[in-house]
Amino acid sequence: MRIWLSGGAGQWRIKLHVQPGASRTAVQGEYDGCLKLAVAAPPIDGRANDAILGWFAKRLGVPRSALRIATGASGRRKTLMVEADVAAEVFAGLVGPV
C-alpha cells in the first residue's frame, strides 16, 4: 500500500498535496508522503476543493457524496476521505505501478 493511502474497504484516507491553478487536473506523482495533485481550478470560493472531489469521484467510480475533505480544506495539504468499497489496487492505479 502507498504511504499516502491508509484505511480499508469502506473507509479510505488519502493524504494530498494540492497545486491549484494548474493547466489541467492530473496526478503529478508522490511528494513528501502525499499524493501530489495538480488542480486546474483556482483556490477561490472552494472551487479547487470541488474540482478535487469531482476528479476523484470520476477516477474511482464512486458517487461524489462518498467523498469529503476531512482536513486541510483551506491549505495545500489535505486529507480526502473515501467512504466507499474501493479496492486498494484502484488507488495504486492513480500513479502507476510501485
Beta strands, then each sheet from edge to edge (+ up, - down):
strand 1: 5-8
strand 2: 11-20
strand 3: 26-31
strand 4: 34-39
strand 5: 67-71
strand 6: 77-82
sheet 1: 1+ 2- 4- 3+
sheet 2: 1+ 2- 6+ 5-
end
